[in-house]
């Protein structure tokens, strides 16, 4: 059994049975349907090819987004591509002429996939360095209509580059609806592969977060005011590698290009 087959089987444990069940009174055995993900991308494809356009769209622009970020997001294969080994590469580049220009990519499933409640999981490898701000996060599909922060935001993984820590946050709008209330935690990380998972509970509407199968944070509605995650609005996913902003300006010691690698993203 290869790694992907094993991981898929492990993820499905408890969600479906692998063995046939027999009917009562000596009836014939009936196999249950195979486990199916609501969303799955294993990023299989030729080296240099684009991410699946049926699953991912692009945010384009930048140069000041998200709290004075430095990068400009593109849809170029220079900044997002498959590596031919089953990984998505989001690559940040730097060019220096009369000014310094950073380019990167921000991929989203808005208009392609969203889900209300369930489990969201990704296997990710970070390049931890000062000035880099990689993230995997979710936001309500009502964002284009109600704006931020009323749509809510769940940051499953953010690394600000200044330390080997990943920040995980749940944001709700403040009473004025112009800023956020936040419940968060930080957990150690390195430059190796790790699996990140969030369970959006359909009973409590709360969130539980896991790194490599170990729980490290739970956030329930009663812990925060103006909870906006039980209103029936599904969320879409975002993967990006920002430069600057809350991470600060990269020092000259950071060697570009730098990569955010994603082995898979799965939702069930």
C-alpha positions as CSV (number, residue, x, y, z in Angstrom):
1,X,0.0,0.0,0.0
2,X,1.5,3.3,-1.0
3,X,1.5,6.4,1.1
4,X,-1.5,8.1,-0.6
5,X,-3.5,4.9,-0.4
6,X,-2.7,4.5,3.3
7,X,-3.6,8.1,4.1
8,X,-6.9,7.9,2.2
9,X,-7.8,4.7,4.1
10,X,-6.8,6.2,7.4
11,X,-8.9,9.3,6.7
12,X,-11.9,7.2,5.9
13,X,-11.7,5.1,9.1
14,X,-14.9,5.7,11.1
15,X,-16.6,7.3,8.1
16,X,-17.3,4.1,6.2
17,X,-16.7,0.4,6.6
18,X,-14.3,-1.5,4.4
19,X,-15.9,-4.8,5.1
20,X,-19.2,-6.2,3.7
21,X,-22.1,-6.6,6.1
22,X,-24.4,-9.6,6.1
23,X,-28.2,-9.1,6.3
24,X,-30.1,-10.9,9.0
25,X,-31.7,-14.3,8.5
26,X,-28.9,-15.6,6.3
27,X,-29.3,-13.0,3.5
28,X,-26.5,-12.4,1.1
29,X,-23.6,-10.1,1.9
30,X,-24.0,-6.5,0.7
31,X,-20.9,-4.3,0.3
32,X,-21.2,-0.7,1.4
33,X,-20.4,2.0,-1.1
34,X,-16.8,3.1,-1.3
35,X,-15.9,6.2,0.7
36,X,-16.1,9.4,-1.3
37,X,-14.6,12.8,-0.5
38,X,-16.7,15.9,-1.0
39,X,-13.5,17.5,-2.3
40,X,-10.1,15.9,-3.1
41,X,-7.1,17.1,-4.9
42,X,-3.9,15.1,-4.8
43,X,-2.2,17.4,-7.4
44,X,-1.3,14.6,-9.8
45,X,-0.2,15.9,-13.2
46,X,2.8,16.7,-15.4
47,X,5.6,18.9,-14.0
48,X,4.9,22.5,-14.7
49,X,1.1,22.1,-15.4
50,X,-1.6,24.3,-13.8
51,X,-3.6,23.4,-10.8
52,X,-7.0,21.8,-11.7
53,X,-9.1,24.7,-13.0
54,X,-12.3,22.8,-12.1
55,X,-11.2,23.1,-8.4
56,X,-9.1,26.2,-8.1
57,X,-9.4,29.9,-9.1
58,X,-7.0,32.8,-8.5
59,X,-7.0,36.0,-6.6
60,X,-5.1,38.5,-8.8
61,X,-3.5,41.7,-7.7
62,X,-2.1,42.9,-4.4
63,X,0.8,45.2,-3.6
64,X,-0.7,46.3,-0.3
65,X,-3.4,43.7,0.4
66,X,-4.0,42.2,3.8
67,X,-2.1,44.7,6.0
68,X,0.6,46.1,3.7
69,X,1.7,42.8,2.1
70,X,4.4,43.3,-0.5
71,X,3.5,40.6,-3.1
72,X,1.5,40.8,-6.3
73,X,-0.6,37.7,-6.9
74,X,-0.6,36.2,-10.4
75,X,-2.0,33.2,-12.2
76,X,1.4,32.6,-13.9
77,X,3.0,29.1,-13.9
78,X,6.0,30.9,-12.5
79,X,4.0,31.2,-9.2
80,X,1.7,28.1,-9.1
81,X,2.2,24.8,-10.7
82,X,2.4,21.0,-10.2
83,X,5.8,19.6,-9.6
84,X,5.2,16.2,-11.2
85,X,5.6,14.4,-7.9
86,X,2.1,14.8,-6.6
87,X,2.5,18.3,-5.1
88,X,1.2,21.7,-5.6
89,X,3.9,24.4,-5.6
90,X,3.0,28.0,-4.7
91,X,6.2,29.9,-5.4
92,X,7.1,33.4,-4.3
93,X,9.7,35.2,-6.5
94,X,11.7,38.4,-6.2
95,X,13.0,40.7,-8.9
96,X,15.1,43.7,-8.3
97,X,15.3,46.5,-10.9
98,X,14.6,50.1,-10.0
99,X,12.3,48.6,-7.3
100,X,11.9,45.3,-5.6
101,X,8.9,43.3,-6.9
102,X,7.6,40.1,-5.2
103,X,5.2,37.8,-7.0
104,X,3.3,34.9,-5.6
105,X,-0.1,33.1,-5.9
106,X,-3.3,32.9,-4.0
107,X,-5.6,30.0,-4.9
108,X,-9.2,29.7,-3.8
109,X,-12.1,27.3,-4.2
110,X,-14.7,30.2,-4.4
111,X,-17.2,29.4,-7.2
112,X,-15.7,25.8,-7.4
113,X,-16.3,24.2,-4.0
114,X,-17.6,25.2,-0.5
115,X,-18.9,23.2,2.4
116,X,-21.0,23.8,5.5
117,X,-19.6,21.6,8.4
118,X,-17.3,18.6,7.9
119,X,-13.6,17.8,8.0
120,X,-11.0,19.8,6.0
121,X,-7.5,18.3,5.8
122,X,-4.3,19.2,4.0
123,X,-0.7,17.9,4.1
124,X,1.7,20.9,3.8
125,X,5.4,21.7,3.8
126,X,6.4,25.2,4.8
127,X,9.6,27.1,4.0
128,X,9.9,29.0,7.3
129,X,11.8,32.2,6.9
130,X,11.5,35.8,8.0
131,X,9.1,37.9,5.9
132,X,7.2,34.9,4.5
133,X,3.5,34.4,5.4
134,X,2.1,31.1,4.1
135,X,-1.5,30.3,5.0
136,X,-4.3,27.8,4.5
137,X,-7.6,29.3,5.6
138,X,-11.4,29.4,5.0
139,X,-13.9,32.2,4.6
140,X,-17.7,32.4,4.1
141,X,-19.1,32.3,0.6
142,X,-21.1,35.3,1.5
143,X,-17.9,37.4,1.5
144,X,-18.7,39.1,-1.8
145,X,-22.1,40.2,-0.4
146,X,-21.6,41.0,3.3
147,X,-17.8,41.7,3.2
148,X,-15.2,41.0,5.8
149,X,-15.4,40.4,8.8
150,X,-19.1,39.6,8.7
151,X,-18.4,36.5,6.6
152,X,-16.2,35.0,9.2
153,X,-12.7,33.7,8.8
154,X,-11.0,30.5,10.0
155,X,-7.2,30.4,9.7
156,X,-6.2,26.8,9.9
157,X,-2.5,27.5,9.4
158,X,-0.5,30.8,9.3
159,X,3.2,31.2,9.8
160,X,4.6,34.7,10.1
161,X,8.2,33.6,9.5
162,X,9.8,35.1,12.6
163,X,9.5,31.9,14.6
164,X,8.8,28.2,14.1
165,X,5.2,28.5,15.1
166,X,1.9,28.1,13.3
167,X,-1.0,30.3,14.4
168,X,-4.5,28.9,14.2
169,X,-7.4,31.4,14.6
170,X,-11.1,31.7,14.5
171,X,-12.4,35.2,13.9
172,X,-15.9,36.6,14.4
173,X,-17.0,40.2,13.8
174,X,-16.9,42.7,16.6
175,X,-20.1,44.5,17.7
176,X,-19.4,47.3,15.2
177,X,-18.9,44.8,12.4
178,X,-15.7,46.6,11.4
179,X,-13.1,44.5,13.1
180,X,-12.7,41.0,14.6
181,X,-12.7,39.1,17.8
182,X,-10.2,36.3,17.8
183,X,-9.6,33.0,19.6
184,X,-6.3,31.4,18.7
185,X,-3.5,29.1,19.6
186,X,0.1,28.6,18.4
187,X,1.9,25.2,17.8
188,X,5.4,24.5,16.8
189,X,6.3,23.7,13.2
190,X,9.4,23.1,11.1
191,X,10.3,22.7,7.4
192,X,9.0,19.1,7.2
193,X,5.7,17.7,6.0
194,X,2.8,17.9,8.4
195,X,-0.9,17.1,8.2
196,X,-3.4,19.8,9.3
197,X,-7.1,19.1,9.9
198,X,-10.1,21.0,11.2
199,X,-13.4,19.5,12.2
200,X,-16.4,21.8,11.9
201,X,-18.9,20.1,14.1
202,X,-22.4,19.9,12.7
203,X,-23.9,19.7,16.2
204,X,-22.2,22.4,18.1
205,X,-21.0,24.5,15.1
206,X,-17.6,24.7,16.8
207,X,-14.1,23.9,15.4
208,X,-11.5,21.4,16.5
209,X,-8.0,21.6,15.1
210,X,-5.4,18.8,14.7
211,X,-1.7,18.6,13.7
212,X,-0.6,15.2,12.6
213,X,-3.7,13.7,14.2
214,X,-3.2,15.4,17.6
215,X,-5.7,17.9,18.9
216,X,-4.3,21.3,19.9
217,X,-7.2,23.7,19.8
218,X,-11.0,23.7,20.2
219,X,-13.2,26.8,19.8
220,X,-16.9,26.6,20.6
221,X,-19.7,29.2,20.0
222,X,-20.1,30.1,23.6
223,X,-16.4,31.2,23.8
224,X,-16.9,34.1,21.3
225,X,-19.5,36.8,20.7
226,X,-21.2,37.2,17.4
227,X,-20.7,33.6,16.3
228,X,-21.3,33.5,12.5
229,X,-20.6,29.8,11.8
230,X,-24.0,28.3,12.5
231,X,-26.0,30.3,10.0
232,X,-26.0,27.8,7.2
233,X,-23.3,29.7,5.2
234,X,-20.7,27.3,3.7
235,X,-17.0,28.2,3.5
236,X,-14.5,28.1,0.7
237,X,-10.7,27.4,1.1
238,X,-7.7,29.6,0.3
239,X,-4.0,28.6,-0.1
240,X,-1.5,31.4,-0.4
241,X,2.1,32.5,0.2
242,X,2.2,36.2,1.1
243,X,5.3,38.3,1.6
244,X,5.6,41.1,4.2
245,X,2.6,42.5,6.0
246,X,2.4,40.9,9.4
247,X,5.5,38.9,8.6
248,X,7.7,41.9,8.0
249,X,10.0,42.6,5.1
250,X,12.2,39.6,4.1
251,X,15.9,40.3,5.0
252,X,18.5,39.8,2.3
253,X,19.4,36.5,3.8
254,X,16.2,35.0,2.5
255,X,16.9,33.3,-0.8
256,X,14.2,33.5,-3.4
257,X,12.4,31.8,-4.9
258,X,10.6,30.2,-1.9
259,X,7.9,27.6,-2.0
260,X,4.8,26.5,-0.2
261,X,4.2,22.8,-1.0
262,X,0.9,21.0,-0.7
263,X,0.6,17.2,-1.1
264,X,-3.2,17.0,-1.0
265,X,-6.3,18.8,0.1
266,X,-9.4,16.7,1.1
267,X,-12.8,17.5,2.6
268,X,-15.4,15.1,3.8
